[in-house]
Amino acid sequence: MDIVICKSKEQAAHMVAGLIDRAIRAKPDTVLGLATGSTPVLMYKDLIRRHRECGLDFSRVRSWNLDEYVGLPPDHPASYRFFMNDQLFDHINIDKANTHVPDGMATDFAAAAQAYEEGIRADGGIDIQVLGIGSDGHIGFNEPATSLVARTHVQTLMLQTRLDNARLFFGGRLEDVPTRAITMGTGTVLDSRTAILMAFGKGKAPAVAGAIEGAISHMNQASALQMHRDAKFFVDEDAASLLKNADFYKAVYADSDLRSLED
């Protein structure tokens, strides 16, 4: 794994956007795995800037989002389809027919999950998977104790996850947050060619430490990234504050090609 401890979340967002920029310019039909929530917002803003000011072309890019709430239609302001359109897709030249978010209104979720997996495979697999991390180490909506080899599935959400996400619903009421979501499994995430996890703030420090330096465990789903062929963590100083080997990671980074992404 590559561990990049950034001075700020702005620097982290800039560097991750730079990695995606390079990938798309090298392979215009790059397949992106995308995430929602507050963590990737600055990175999406940087991608929009690169499209408008630097000619970054998304016309052949395809995307597959990690998850969606069960019971929310695409036009619901708290749905992840709405979020992606609002935060990224409406501001770049991507063909929305090539953007995919799980169907939270499916009548047969088992069939919808299987179709999602088949769609990813038909697109050639995910080149770059963007991830955040929950305070309990979940990625996507794969809660603690979920199988590390799970594929796309419906997941019952833990109370803490719903509490953490209530702020994203108007009024911030827990009762408005759905109790289930359809999500890529951690096994699906591990199939990506590159996985990039971003984490900011002291609240994420225990989960980040467990993911990077703890044992691989289904109780911290992000720890499975230790088995990934090309996993990269971009974290700010607060999120890195519990890492025992932070100085070592900084020394490794100082000798790596990733430093060029700071430009």
LINVEN-V981706 format. One line per field, one symbol per residue. ss: DSSP state (H for helix, E for strand, C for the rest). phi: phi as a letter, one per 40 degrees, with the letter a starting at -180 (. if undefined). psi: psi as a letter, one per 40 degrees, with the letter a starting at -180 (. if undefined). Layout:
ss=???
phi=???
psi=???
This chain:
ss=CEEEEECCHHHHHHHHHHHHHHHHHHCCCCEEEECCCCCCHHHHHHHHHHHHHHCCCCCCCEEEECEEECCCCCCCCCCHHHHHHHHCHHHCCCCHHHEECCCCCCCCHHHHHHHHHHHHHHCCCCCEEEECCCCCCCECCECCCCCCCCCCEEEECCHHHHHHHHHHCCCCCHHHCCCEEEECCHHHHHCCCEEEEEECCHHHHHHHHHHHHCCCECCEHHHHHHHCCCEEEEEECCCCCCCCCHHHHHHHHHCCHHHHHHC
phi=.cbbcccaccccccccccccddccccadbdbbbbbbgcdcdcccccccccccbbgcbbcbcbbbccaaccgbcdccdccccddccccaccbbccccccbbbdccbdcbcccccccccccccccggccbbcbbaccbgcbfbccdgcdcbcbdacbcccdccccccdccbcggcdcccdcbabbdcccccccccbbbbbabgcccdcccccccbcccaccbdccccccccabbbbbccccccbccbdccccccccbbccdcccc
psi=ihhhhididdddddddddddddddddgdfihhhiiaiddedddddddddddddefhhedeiiihidiihhehidehdeidddddddecdeeifihedehhhiheeidgddddddddddddddeeihdhhhiahieeeiibfgiieiheeiahihhhhiddddddedeeihefhdeehieiihiiiddddeeidhhhhihiiddeddddddddeiihieegdeddedeidghhhhiidddeeehdfdddddddddeieddeed.
